[in-house]
Amino acid sequence: MSAMRRSRDDLARRVAEAQWDLGGLAYEMAARDHFRLDVLTARAADLQDLDGELATLDRALALGERGAGGTCPSCGALHVRDALFCSHCGTDLVPSA
């Protein structure tokens, strides 16, 4: 868990830097009254990817603290112990008799 927390902290730092950089880029473009939407869109997409990774790590850490029960056989998402359905795709997690 401590390695995962360190990884999460590093990723959170990278997300904060990407947000700062995107904001600075937008500010500089506005100050020069010359926007490059392609550049802004690419940087925003990179930020969204990082943010998605961070959310996944946060969820995995939270599940680890509460006790993860396993992964969904359909989509691979983590679920808590005693879960009846996958919170991501709705697949029934209780084996049929």
KESE-240011 format. One record per residue (C-alpha): residue number from 0; chain; x, y, z; residue in three letters. Coordinates in pm, whole numbers, m for minus. Example, Ala and Ser with C-alpha at 12.3 -4.5 7.8 and 13.67 -1.06 7.14 Angstrom:
# residues 2
0, A, 1230, m450, 780, ALA
1, A, 1367, m106, 714, SER
***
This chain:
# residues 97
0, A, 0, 0, 0, MET
1, A, 280, 247, 74, SER
2, A, 420, 209, m278, ALA
3, A, 71, 274, m416, MET
4, A, 38, 583, m197, ARG
5, A, 373, 716, m319, ARG
6, A, 263, 653, m676, SER
7, A, m65, 832, m605, ARG
8, A, 115, 1131, m451, ASP
9, A, 347, 1155, m753, ASP
10, A, 51, 1136, m989, LEU
11, A, m137, 1403, m789, ALA
12, A, 167, 1629, m821, ARG
13, A, 174, 1569, m1198, ARG
14, A, m199, 1651, m1225, VAL
15, A, m150, 1975, m1031, ALA
16, A, 142, 2073, m1255, GLU
17, A, m59, 1994, m1568, ALA
18, A, m348, 2208, m1441, GLN
19, A, m108, 2492, m1362, TRP
20, A, 55, 2464, m1705, ASP
21, A, m279, 2454, m1888, LEU
22, A, m401, 2761, m1700, GLY
23, A, m77, 2946, m1773, GLY
24, A, m94, 2850, m2138, LEU
25, A, m452, 2976, m2168, ALA
26, A, m356, 3299, m1989, TYR
27, A, m60, 3363, m2219, GLU
28, A, m273, 3298, m2525, MET
29, A, m539, 3537, m2397, ALA
30, A, m278, 3803, m2320, ALA
31, A, m151, 3780, m2678, ARG
32, A, m504, 3752, m2819, ASP
33, A, m395, 3450, m3018, HIS
34, A, m554, 3118, m2925, PHE
35, A, m438, 2783, m3059, ARG
36, A, m733, 2557, m2987, LEU
37, A, m541, 2251, m3107, ASP
38, A, m269, 2308, m2845, VAL
39, A, m521, 2374, m2567, LEU
40, A, m722, 2066, m2661, THR
41, A, m414, 1842, m2664, ALA
42, A, m300, 1967, m2323, ARG
43, A, m652, 1928, m2181, ALA
44, A, m666, 1570, m2313, ALA
45, A, m334, 1491, m2144, ASP
46, A, m468, 1638, m1822, LEU
47, A, m786, 1430, m1848, GLN
48, A, m577, 1114, m1891, ASP
49, A, m371, 1194, m1582, LEU
50, A, m683, 1281, m1386, ASP
51, A, m843, 950, m1484, GLY
52, A, m534, 760, m1367, GLU
53, A, m545, 949, m1039, LEU
54, A, m913, 866, m988, ALA
55, A, m840, 499, m1052, THR
56, A, m558, 499, m798, LEU
57, A, m774, 683, m543, ASP
58, A, m1048, 425, m588, ARG
59, A, m804, 135, m554, ALA
60, A, m661, 284, m236, LEU
61, A, m1008, 338, m90, ALA
62, A, m1105, m19, m174, LEU
63, A, m782, m145, m20, GLY
64, A, m860, 35, 303, GLU
65, A, m1212, m106, 313, ARG
66, A, m1106, m445, 184, GLY
67, A, m1131, m514, m185, ALA
68, A, m1325, m825, m268, GLY
69, A, m1191, m881, m619, GLY
70, A, m1243, m775, m975, THR
71, A, m1548, m791, m1198, CYS
72, A, m1535, m1084, m1442, PRO
73, A, m1694, m866, m1711, SER
74, A, m1511, m532, m1698, CYS
75, A, m1225, m589, m1453, GLY
76, A, m1326, m310, m1213, ALA
77, A, m1244, m359, m844, LEU
78, A, m1532, m423, m606, HIS
79, A, m1570, m439, m228, VAL
80, A, m1623, m761, m38, ARG
81, A, m1979, m893, m42, ASP
82, A, m2076, m677, m342, ALA
83, A, m2372, m820, m530, LEU
84, A, m2326, m619, m850, PHE
85, A, m2035, m441, m1017, CYS
86, A, m2059, m68, m951, SER
87, A, m1904, 1, m1292, HIS
88, A, m2099, m219, m1535, CYS
89, A, m2375, m379, m1325, GLY
90, A, m2266, m740, m1376, THR
91, A, m2400, m986, m1117, ASP
92, A, m2107, m1080, m891, LEU
93, A, m2286, m1362, m708, VAL
94, A, m2210, m1696, m873, PRO
95, A, m2524, m1871, m993, SER
96, A, m2605, m2211, m841, ALA
***
